[in-house]
Amino acid sequence: MKKKNLVFAGIGLASSCISVNALGTESKILESTLAGSWYEANPARLRKQIDDWMSKVSLPPDGNPRGPIALIQPHAGYQYSGSVAAFGAKAVAGRKYDRVIILGPTHRVYLKNTICLPQADGMRTPLGTVEIDQAVLKELGKFSFVMSDDRVLQGEHSVQIQLPFLQAALASGFKVVPVVVGQLDSEYAKKVARAVAASLTPSTLVVVSSDFTHFGQNFDYVPFRDNIPEGLRKLDLDAFELIRSKDCAKFAKYIADTGATICGEAPIRVLLEMLPDSAEVRLLKYATSAEANGDYSHSVSYVSAVVDGKWDPAVKPNENDFLTDAEKKTLLSIARESIEYVFKNRKMAPSDYFDSRITENMKKKMGCFVTLKIDENLRGCIGEIQPFRELYRAVMARAVDSAFRDQRFRPLNPEELRSVEVEISALTPAKPVSSWKDIVIGKHGMTITRDGRSAVFLPQVAPEQGWNLEETLTYLSQKAGLSPDAWKSPDASFTVFEAIVFNESDYATPRR
């Protein structure tokens, strides 16, 4: 199905409009580029317009005492989508949040598997200046898929457009984390979600900025010509139903299958990857731009939705991670080169083959797993839990085992190696726990043992599959050759461990 690219309308990255305000004499402030066009430039008129829209909104009681943790909001000019955005604003009106993370899609700059953060200290609208949360920017800036450029933020309306409604609705004192989200494949949507999730607290609100279907010849998207209002409603609300069910994979497939021109689909997928199981997504308002004049030859759909719940405690970076980025890159190279050596020489590399590149940290005795993937599909994974040899030697051996001795797969061939991504999990020592209830999803790897059978899952397995603890233990039991509910038996015993997990895409390591 033909689908017009909704981004890259051609922005010249000229100098951003930066000034100084009360944040400090040296503060850099991004001025609104939307005031006077996308919304009112006069503060009083803008505030009155927003207040009037919100005063007309009547929200049904939600029955959820946990309150909103996220919104999905439109980002068209206020004359088109303001009355819809007022529903989300009303849902959070008067609430106190310390931090608001805004995830908006890029429309004008190509950012493949990349997100962009500001360099500035604040953002200003006619309703005042909002401070940017520098602590979060610093943490996010550690990731290889993050760039910082005020010009991108200055030229992107999807993030800026959210600020006046937030300023009008929320209690004062919040800081903002503006994030322009590029075109993300499923792997990077998960990476971005994990990175952002580390900054979530009970007082964090996430705002996803997205319009829904862009219909008409101007968008090169005309999937139907009859019963257009009904067709649009079905197209949009079927997509929203997948969002409501928090099924990221099916939502992504729906976009691919229908070509639905939902411009914020990447930020929506990031949100879905972060949502806890207990979160509830509710539709507040749905409308189209064509409803006002009845001309459905050109229409954009708008959705306002709220997510009620409580952010799960974020899994912080592993406190046991003692490896530097340079050491991780070296270990990844050792894994790949160990496999290449076998192809060239039909035997393992000598134990001292890499000695000139080894640091003291890499000599620490640790268990490890080496995982091989092709296009996100598992191609081999073998490891050792107990720390009986130096980490780099374990990596050498287990990389070769994963390539050639994983009995689930035929041996790797040289052509496949060029497509393989290498991932290493360096393990802390396993320790027993008194109950399966002590296992923390996303933090702990785990083993189960019962009736002489055992199996292991690495810490990243459950989050990657979207399993809760009970589902994880069910699959772990089956992996051990036990009944699905064997984990419930008092005879089952468990150990847990943590892992320092890193892969080639974290460092853009070239695949030869």
C-alpha positions as CSV (number, residue, x, y, z in Angstrom):
1,M,0.0,0.0,0.0
2,K,1.4,3.4,-1.0
3,K,2.2,5.6,1.9
4,K,3.6,9.0,1.7
5,N,6.6,9.7,3.9
6,L,5.3,12.2,6.5
7,V,8.7,13.4,7.5
8,F,11.6,15.3,6.1
9,A,9.7,18.2,4.7
10,G,13.0,20.0,4.4
11,I,14.3,21.9,7.4
12,G,17.4,24.0,7.2
13,L,19.2,23.5,10.4
14,A,19.9,27.2,10.9
15,S,21.0,28.6,14.3
16,S,18.3,28.1,16.9
17,C,16.7,31.1,18.6
18,I,18.4,31.1,22.0
19,S,18.1,33.7,24.7
20,V,18.7,34.2,28.4
21,N,16.2,34.1,31.3
22,A,15.9,33.6,35.0
23,L,17.4,30.2,34.9
24,G,20.7,32.0,35.0
25,T,22.7,34.6,33.1
26,E,24.4,31.8,31.0
27,S,21.2,29.8,30.5
28,K,20.3,28.8,26.9
29,I,16.6,28.9,26.3
30,L,14.8,27.5,23.2
31,E,12.2,30.0,22.1
32,S,8.9,28.8,20.7
33,T,8.7,28.8,16.9
34,L,5.0,28.0,17.0
35,A,3.6,31.1,18.9
36,G,1.6,33.2,16.5
37,S,0.9,30.4,14.0
38,W,0.3,27.0,15.7
39,Y,-1.2,28.7,18.7
40,E,-1.8,32.2,20.1
41,A,1.3,34.4,20.8
42,N,-0.6,36.5,23.3
43,P,-0.3,34.9,26.8
44,A,-3.7,36.0,28.0
45,R,-5.5,34.9,24.9
46,L,-3.6,31.6,24.8
47,R,-4.4,30.8,28.4
48,K,-8.1,31.7,28.0
49,Q,-8.4,29.5,24.9
50,I,-6.9,26.5,26.7
51,D,-9.0,27.1,29.8
52,D,-12.2,27.4,27.7
53,W,-11.5,24.1,26.0
54,M,-10.8,22.4,29.3
55,S,-13.9,23.8,30.9
56,K,-16.0,22.1,28.3
57,V,-14.5,18.7,29.0
58,S,-16.4,16.3,31.1
59,L,-14.5,13.1,32.0
60,P,-16.3,10.1,33.3
61,P,-15.0,8.8,36.6
62,D,-12.2,6.3,35.9
63,G,-12.4,4.2,39.0
64,N,-8.6,4.0,39.0
65,P,-7.1,5.5,42.2
66,R,-3.5,5.3,40.8
67,G,-3.9,8.2,38.5
68,P,-2.4,9.1,35.1
69,I,1.2,8.2,34.3
70,A,1.1,8.9,30.6
71,L,-0.9,10.7,27.9
72,I,-1.2,10.3,24.1
73,Q,-1.9,13.7,22.7
74,P,-2.4,15.2,19.2
75,H,0.1,17.8,17.8
76,A,-1.7,19.8,15.1
77,G,-2.3,23.5,15.4
78,Y,-4.6,24.3,18.3
79,Q,-7.3,25.5,15.9
80,Y,-7.5,21.9,14.7
81,S,-6.7,19.7,17.6
82,G,-6.8,21.9,20.7
83,S,-10.3,20.8,21.7
84,V,-9.1,17.2,21.6
85,A,-5.9,17.8,23.5
86,A,-8.0,19.5,26.2
87,F,-9.3,16.0,27.2
88,G,-5.8,14.8,28.1
89,A,-5.0,18.1,29.8
90,K,-8.1,17.8,31.9
91,A,-7.2,14.3,33.0
92,V,-4.0,15.6,34.6
93,A,-5.2,19.0,35.6
94,G,-3.9,20.3,38.9
95,R,-1.7,17.2,39.5
96,K,1.8,17.5,40.7
97,Y,4.6,15.9,38.6
98,D,8.3,16.5,39.1
99,R,9.2,15.5,35.6
100,V,7.4,15.3,32.2
101,I,9.0,13.3,29.4
102,I,7.7,14.3,26.0
103,L,8.3,11.8,23.2
104,G,7.5,13.4,19.8
105,P,8.2,12.0,16.3
106,T,10.6,13.7,13.9
107,H,8.9,15.2,10.9
108,R,11.8,17.0,9.2
109,V,15.1,15.3,10.0
110,Y,16.0,11.7,9.3
111,L,17.0,10.0,12.6
112,K,17.3,6.3,11.9
113,N,17.4,4.4,15.2
114,T,18.3,7.6,16.9
115,I,16.7,10.0,19.4
116,C,17.6,13.6,19.8
117,L,17.9,15.6,23.0
118,P,18.3,19.4,23.5
119,Q,21.5,21.1,24.6
120,A,19.6,24.0,26.0
121,D,18.6,24.6,29.7
122,G,14.9,25.5,29.1
123,M,12.1,26.0,26.6
124,R,9.9,29.1,26.5
125,T,6.3,29.6,25.3
126,P,4.0,32.6,25.8
127,L,3.0,31.0,29.1
128,G,6.6,31.1,30.5
129,T,9.8,29.1,30.6
130,V,10.0,25.4,31.6
131,E,13.3,24.1,32.9
132,I,14.9,21.1,31.1
133,D,15.9,18.2,33.4
134,Q,19.6,18.1,32.9
135,A,20.1,15.1,35.1
136,V,18.0,12.9,32.8
137,L,19.7,14.3,29.7
138,K,23.1,13.3,31.2
139,E,22.0,9.8,31.8
140,L,20.3,9.4,28.4
141,G,23.3,10.9,26.7
142,K,25.4,7.9,27.6
143,F,23.7,5.8,25.0
144,S,25.1,5.4,21.5
145,F,21.8,6.0,19.8
146,V,21.3,9.5,21.4
147,M,22.3,12.7,19.7
148,S,22.0,16.3,21.1
149,D,21.1,19.2,18.8
150,D,19.0,22.2,19.7
151,R,18.3,22.8,16.0
152,V,16.4,19.6,15.7
153,L,14.3,20.5,18.8
154,Q,13.8,24.0,17.5
155,G,12.5,22.7,14.2
156,E,10.2,20.0,15.5
157,H,6.6,21.0,16.4
158,S,5.5,17.6,17.8
159,V,7.4,18.3,21.1
160,Q,6.9,22.1,21.3
161,I,3.2,21.9,20.8
162,Q,2.6,20.0,24.1
163,L,4.1,22.6,26.4
164,P,1.4,25.3,26.7
165,F,-1.3,22.7,27.6
166,L,1.1,21.2,30.2
167,Q,1.8,24.7,31.6
168,A,-1.9,25.5,31.8
169,A,-2.9,22.1,33.3
170,L,-0.2,21.0,35.7
171,A,0.8,22.3,39.1
172,S,3.9,24.4,38.7
173,G,7.5,23.2,39.4
174,F,7.9,20.4,36.8
175,K,10.9,19.9,34.7
176,V,10.7,18.7,31.1
177,V,12.6,16.1,29.1
178,P,11.9,16.8,25.4
179,V,12.8,13.9,23.2
180,V,12.6,13.8,19.4
181,V,12.2,10.2,18.4
182,G,13.5,9.0,15.0
183,Q,12.5,6.0,12.9
184,L,13.0,3.0,15.2
185,D,13.0,-0.6,14.4
186,S,11.7,-3.0,17.0
187,E,15.2,-3.6,18.6
188,Y,15.8,0.1,19.0
189,A,12.3,0.8,20.3
190,K,13.1,-1.6,23.1
191,K,16.6,0.0,23.7
192,V,15.0,3.5,23.9
193,A,12.3,2.3,26.2
194,R,14.8,0.7,28.5
195,A,16.9,3.9,28.5
196,V,13.9,6.2,29.2
197,A,12.4,3.8,31.8
198,A,15.5,4.2,34.0
199,S,14.3,7.8,34.6
200,L,10.7,7.0,35.5
201,T,9.6,7.7,39.0
202,P,6.1,7.8,40.7
203,S,6.0,11.6,40.0
204,T,6.9,11.3,36.2
205,L,4.4,11.9,33.5
206,V,5.1,10.6,29.9
207,V,3.5,12.5,27.1
208,V,3.5,10.8,23.6
209,S,2.8,13.3,20.8
210,S,1.1,11.8,17.8
211,D,-1.6,12.5,15.3
212,F,-3.4,9.5,13.8
213,T,-4.4,8.8,10.2
214,H,-3.4,11.4,7.6
215,F,-5.8,10.7,4.8
216,G,-5.9,12.1,1.2
217,Q,-4.0,12.6,-1.9
218,N,-1.7,15.2,-0.2
219,F,-0.5,12.4,2.0
220,D,-0.5,9.8,-0.7
221,Y,-2.7,7.7,1.5
222,V,-6.2,6.8,0.1
223,P,-6.9,3.2,1.3
224,F,-10.6,3.6,0.6
225,R,-12.9,6.0,-1.3
226,D,-16.3,5.1,0.0
227,N,-17.7,5.6,3.5
228,I,-14.6,7.6,4.4
229,P,-15.7,8.7,7.9
230,E,-16.5,5.1,8.9
231,G,-13.4,3.8,7.3
232,L,-11.2,6.3,9.1
233,R,-12.8,5.6,12.4
234,K,-12.3,1.9,12.0
235,L,-8.7,2.3,10.9
236,D,-7.9,4.6,13.8
237,L,-9.8,2.8,16.5
238,D,-8.5,-0.7,15.5
239,A,-5.0,0.8,15.9
240,F,-6.0,2.2,19.3
241,E,-7.4,-1.1,20.4
242,L,-3.9,-2.6,20.0
243,I,-2.5,0.3,22.0
244,R,-5.1,-0.3,24.7
245,S,-4.2,-3.9,24.9
246,K,-0.5,-2.8,25.2
247,D,0.5,-5.2,22.4
248,C,3.5,-3.5,20.8
249,A,4.3,-6.2,18.3
250,K,0.7,-6.4,17.0
251,F,0.6,-2.6,16.8
252,A,3.8,-2.5,14.8
253,K,2.4,-5.2,12.5
254,Y,-0.8,-3.3,12.1
255,I,1.1,-0.2,10.9
256,A,3.1,-2.3,8.5
257,D,0.1,-4.2,7.1
258,T,-2.3,-1.2,6.7
259,G,0.2,1.5,6.0
260,A,-1.6,3.6,8.6
261,T,-0.1,7.1,8.6
262,I,0.1,7.5,12.4
263,C,3.1,9.8,12.5
264,G,3.9,9.1,16.2
265,E,4.0,5.3,15.9
266,A,7.6,5.1,17.0
267,P,7.0,7.1,20.3
268,I,3.9,5.0,20.8
269,R,5.9,1.8,20.5
270,V,8.4,3.2,23.0
271,L,5.6,3.9,25.5
272,L,4.1,0.4,25.0
273,E,7.5,-1.2,25.7
274,M,7.7,0.7,29.0
275,L,4.1,0.2,30.4
276,P,3.7,-2.0,33.4
277,D,1.3,-5.0,33.1
278,S,-1.2,-3.3,35.5
279,A,-1.4,-0.1,33.4
280,E,-4.8,0.8,31.9
281,V,-5.1,2.7,28.6
282,R,-8.3,4.7,28.1
283,L,-9.5,6.6,25.1
284,L,-10.7,10.1,26.1
285,K,-11.6,11.7,22.7
286,Y,-11.4,10.8,19.1
287,A,-12.0,13.3,16.2
288,T,-11.0,14.2,12.7
289,S,-10.1,17.5,11.1
290,A,-12.7,16.9,8.4
291,E,-15.6,16.8,10.9
292,A,-15.8,20.6,11.0
293,N,-16.4,21.1,7.2
294,G,-17.4,17.7,6.0
295,D,-14.6,17.6,3.4
296,Y,-13.0,14.2,3.7
297,S,-10.8,14.5,0.7
298,H,-8.1,15.7,3.2
299,S,-8.3,14.7,6.9
300,V,-6.1,14.1,9.9
301,S,-7.3,12.1,12.9
302,Y,-6.7,13.1,16.5
303,V,-6.7,11.0,19.6
304,S,-6.4,11.9,23.3
305,A,-5.8,9.0,25.6
306,V,-4.7,8.5,29.2
307,V,-2.7,5.7,30.9
308,D,-3.6,5.1,34.5
309,G,-1.3,3.1,36.7
310,K,2.0,3.2,38.5
311,W,5.5,3.1,37.0
312,D,7.3,-0.1,38.1
313,P,10.5,0.7,40.0
314,A,13.1,1.3,37.3
315,V,15.9,-1.2,37.1
316,K,18.9,1.0,37.6
317,P,22.2,0.4,35.8
318,N,23.9,-2.7,37.3
319,E,25.9,-1.6,40.3
320,N,28.3,-4.5,39.6
321,D,29.2,-3.2,36.2
322,F,32.9,-2.5,36.4
323,L,33.7,-2.8,32.7
324,T,34.5,0.4,30.8
325,D,33.0,0.9,27.3
326,A,36.4,0.3,25.8
327,E,36.7,-3.1,27.6
328,K,33.2,-4.1,26.4
329,K,34.1,-3.2,22.8
330,T,37.2,-5.3,23.2
331,L,35.3,-8.3,24.6
332,L,32.8,-8.1,21.7
333,S,35.7,-8.1,19.2
334,I,37.3,-11.1,21.0
335,A,34.0,-13.0,20.6
336,R,33.7,-12.3,16.9
337,E,37.4,-12.8,16.2
338,S,37.3,-16.1,18.1
339,I,34.6,-17.4,15.7
340,E,36.5,-16.0,12.7
341,Y,39.7,-17.8,13.8
342,V,37.9,-21.2,13.8
343,F,36.6,-20.5,10.2
344,K,40.2,-19.7,9.1
345,N,42.2,-22.3,11.0
346,R,39.7,-25.1,11.9
347,K,40.6,-24.9,15.6
348,M,40.3,-22.7,18.6
349,A,42.5,-19.6,19.0
350,P,45.4,-20.2,21.4
351,S,44.6,-19.2,25.0
352,D,47.1,-16.3,24.8
353,Y,46.0,-15.1,21.3
354,F,44.4,-11.9,22.7
355,D,46.7,-11.3,25.7
356,S,48.1,-8.0,24.4
357,R,44.6,-6.5,24.5
358,I,43.5,-7.8,27.9
359,T,43.0,-5.5,31.0
360,E,42.9,-6.5,34.6
361,N,39.1,-6.1,34.6
362,M,38.8,-8.6,31.8
363,K,40.8,-11.1,33.8
364,K,38.3,-11.2,36.6
365,K,36.8,-14.7,37.0
366,M,33.1,-14.5,35.9
367,G,30.5,-16.7,34.3
368,C,29.2,-15.5,30.9
369,F,26.9,-16.2,28.1
370,V,27.5,-15.3,24.5
371,T,24.4,-14.8,22.4
372,L,24.3,-14.6,18.6
373,K,21.3,-13.1,16.8
374,I,20.4,-12.5,13.1
375,D,17.7,-9.9,12.5
376,E,16.7,-10.2,16.2
377,N,16.2,-14.0,15.9
378,L,18.3,-16.2,18.1
379,R,21.1,-18.0,16.3
380,G,23.0,-19.4,19.2
381,C,23.5,-19.0,22.9
382,I,25.7,-21.0,25.2
383,G,27.3,-19.9,28.5
384,E,28.5,-20.9,31.9
385,I,27.1,-19.7,35.2
386,Q,29.9,-20.5,37.6
387,P,32.9,-18.2,37.6
388,F,35.8,-20.6,37.2
389,R,38.0,-18.8,34.6
390,E,38.9,-15.3,33.4
391,L,36.1,-13.4,31.7
392,Y,37.9,-13.0,28.4
393,R,38.7,-16.7,28.2
394,A,35.1,-17.6,28.9
395,V,34.1,-15.2,26.1
396,M,36.5,-16.9,23.7
397,A,35.2,-20.4,24.5
398,R,31.5,-19.6,24.6
399,A,31.5,-17.5,21.4
400,V,32.8,-20.6,19.6
401,D,30.3,-22.8,21.4
402,S,27.4,-20.6,20.5
403,A,28.4,-20.5,16.8
404,F,29.1,-24.2,16.4
405,R,27.8,-26.3,19.3
406,D,24.3,-25.0,20.1
407,Q,22.3,-28.2,19.3
408,R,19.2,-26.1,18.5
409,F,20.9,-24.8,15.4
410,R,23.1,-26.0,12.6
411,P,26.7,-24.7,12.8
412,L,27.1,-21.0,11.7
413,N,28.6,-20.4,8.3
414,P,31.0,-17.6,7.3
415,E,28.2,-15.8,5.3
416,E,26.0,-15.7,8.3
417,L,28.7,-14.3,10.5
418,R,28.5,-11.0,8.6
419,S,24.9,-10.7,9.6
420,V,25.3,-11.9,13.2
421,E,25.0,-9.5,16.2
422,V,27.1,-10.6,19.2
423,E,25.8,-10.0,22.7
424,I,27.7,-10.8,25.9
425,S,26.2,-11.3,29.4
426,A,28.9,-11.2,32.1
427,L,27.4,-12.8,35.2
428,T,27.6,-12.1,38.9
429,P,27.9,-15.2,41.1
430,A,24.6,-17.1,41.4
431,K,23.0,-17.2,44.9
432,P,20.0,-19.1,46.2
433,V,16.8,-17.5,47.1
434,S,14.2,-18.8,49.5
435,S,11.3,-18.3,47.2
436,W,10.5,-17.6,43.6
437,K,8.8,-14.4,44.8
438,D,12.3,-13.0,45.5
439,I,13.1,-12.9,41.8
440,V,12.9,-9.5,40.2
441,I,12.1,-9.4,36.5
442,G,14.5,-7.3,34.5
443,K,17.2,-7.5,37.2
444,H,17.7,-11.1,37.9
445,G,18.7,-14.0,35.8
446,M,17.4,-17.2,37.3
447,T,17.8,-21.0,37.4
448,I,15.2,-23.6,38.5
449,T,16.2,-27.0,39.7
450,R,13.8,-29.9,40.5
451,D,13.9,-33.7,40.2
452,G,17.4,-33.5,38.8
453,R,16.4,-31.2,36.0
454,S,17.4,-27.5,35.6
455,A,17.3,-24.6,33.2
456,V,18.4,-21.0,33.1
457,F,17.2,-17.7,31.8
458,L,19.3,-14.6,31.5
459,P,18.0,-11.3,33.0
460,Q,17.1,-9.8,29.6
461,V,14.9,-12.7,28.4
462,A,11.7,-11.8,30.3
463,P,11.7,-8.1,29.4
464,E,12.5,-8.9,25.7
465,Q,9.5,-11.3,25.6
466,G,7.2,-9.1,27.6
467,W,6.6,-11.9,30.3
468,N,5.7,-11.2,33.9
469,L,7.3,-13.3,36.7
470,E,4.7,-16.1,36.6
471,E,4.9,-16.4,32.8
472,T,8.7,-16.5,33.0
473,L,8.8,-19.3,35.5
474,T,6.3,-21.3,33.5
475,Y,8.5,-21.1,30.4
476,L,11.6,-21.8,32.5
477,S,10.0,-24.9,33.9
478,Q,9.2,-26.1,30.4
479,K,12.7,-25.3,29.3
480,A,14.0,-27.7,32.0
481,G,11.7,-30.4,30.7
482,L,9.3,-30.1,33.6
483,S,5.6,-29.5,33.7
484,P,4.5,-25.8,33.2
485,D,3.6,-25.4,36.9
486,A,6.6,-27.1,38.3
487,W,7.9,-23.8,39.7
488,K,5.0,-23.8,42.2
489,S,6.2,-27.0,43.8
490,P,7.9,-26.8,47.2
491,D,10.6,-29.1,45.8
492,A,11.7,-26.5,43.2
493,S,14.7,-24.4,44.1
494,F,16.0,-21.2,42.5
495,T,19.1,-19.2,42.2
496,V,19.5,-15.7,40.9
497,F,22.3,-13.7,39.4
498,E,22.7,-10.4,37.6
499,A,24.4,-9.6,34.3
500,I,26.4,-6.9,32.7
501,V,24.8,-7.1,29.2
502,F,26.2,-5.4,26.1
503,N,26.1,-6.0,22.4
504,E,27.6,-4.7,19.2
505,S,24.8,-2.4,18.4
506,D,25.3,-0.5,21.7
507,Y,28.7,0.6,20.3
508,A,28.0,0.5,16.5
509,T,30.7,-2.2,16.3
510,P,31.2,-2.9,12.6
511,R,30.3,-6.5,11.4
512,R,33.0,-7.7,9.0
